[in-house]
């Protein structure tokens, strides 16, 4: 009776959660360095193929340092991340909520925290049996109303083969600044008669959903082959190689660090001031495309022995004058690409610079700056510049929903890089 009551509670909570389901969110300030990725690749999208041996790594730190009872569950969503009206028993095999049992309290590090990990899906607990988008919810004490954070993951049932390439747009205004993705999908075991209505294509640039291209209709349908090559689809600004921050060691300071202050309880890292890069020429250097890697120089386990530091960012506006009627934000995977008060840079009239801080774990980080209009937040300008040559990673997601389905199946995934002439980047 208790199991049934708990399952019904999760099911009902999924629909109270509709308004928030579109975003991966952290609801508790003591949760840091939250990651969900393909096991072995911190920059990899959390994609699990049905009935495979693949695993997804969930990893996070609790800065309160005590041991807590964290549980997780899955919510099936449509291609646009809205929960679908389907019982969890129809898409999960096993228990609908499961406890995270693997944790370690920090050692060596001055910062006290408890590190939690889980490999998903847990073969002995909960396994998705239907493909699609899933929202992973983590909460306390087996009570879904005590929500701590949510993250997105993907379950793939491969029914489509996708071939894709990155091209320069033909449009003169975009030719030197943007990148265009054209692709072809060959599907099997699916009726493509109404492909434009039943199949949804989504393109992600650098694993981001905030600037994803959605609802892309095929240009042509020939039998079981869908072609997406219209000139006005699949176009992204190229951006520039990301700014970087090397925190693999707090003692061996990288050339991006201007100063550091150490004590027995904390570390303060002050970065050299950044400037607007739109006028600078393009130059290639390897990066993580806005993401980060938790790693250290020292021979320690970075996940529960890596330390934290308060990192001070500064940005020098032209002439030392604040941007009128505009707000400056840090932008990176560690900010969740969220333009919120937490990641807004504050103008300091005495230093004539914008200043901001982030509490970051040892690792290697990418970041950028974006300027947003206060009157019209949709008008945002990256202070990096746009170049066709920039190296970016792209992911194509193909969803299918028949006229009788209640949710979208994820039937195809393709991942490609805009440049094939440069070596990979890893530590």
Secondary structure as UniProt FT lines:
FT   HELIX           2..16
FT   HELIX           18..20
FT   TURN            21..22
FT   TURN            29..30
FT   STRAND          31..38
FT   TURN            39..40
FT   TURN            42..43
FT   STRAND          47..49
FT   TURN            50..51
FT   STRAND          56..62
FT   TURN            63..64
FT   STRAND          70..77
FT   TURN            79..80
FT   HELIX           88..90
FT   STRAND          92..94
FT   STRAND          98..99
FT   STRAND          102..105
FT   STRAND          114..120
FT   TURN            123..125
FT   STRAND          126..128
FT   STRAND          132..140
FT   TURN            141..142
FT   TURN            144..145
FT   STRAND          147..156
FT   STRAND          160..167
FT   TURN            172..177
FT   STRAND          178..187
FT   TURN            193..194
FT   HELIX           195..198
FT   STRAND          199..205
FT   TURN            206..207
FT   STRAND          208..216
FT   STRAND          220..222
FT   TURN            223..224
FT   STRAND          225..228
FT   TURN            231..232
FT   STRAND          235..237
FT   STRAND          243..246
FT   TURN            255..256
FT   STRAND          257..262
FT   STRAND          267..271
FT   TURN            278..279
FT   TURN            289..290
FT   STRAND          292..293
FT   TURN            302..305
FT   STRAND          308..315
FT   HELIX           318..320
FT   TURN            324..325
FT   STRAND          326..331
FT   HELIX           333..335
FT   TURN            336..337
FT   HELIX           341..343
FT   STRAND          344..348
FT   TURN            349..352
FT   STRAND          353..361
FT   STRAND          364..373
FT   TURN            377..378
FT   STRAND          380..382
FT   TURN            383..384
FT   TURN            388..389
FT   STRAND          393..400
FT   TURN            403..404
FT   STRAND          409..417
//
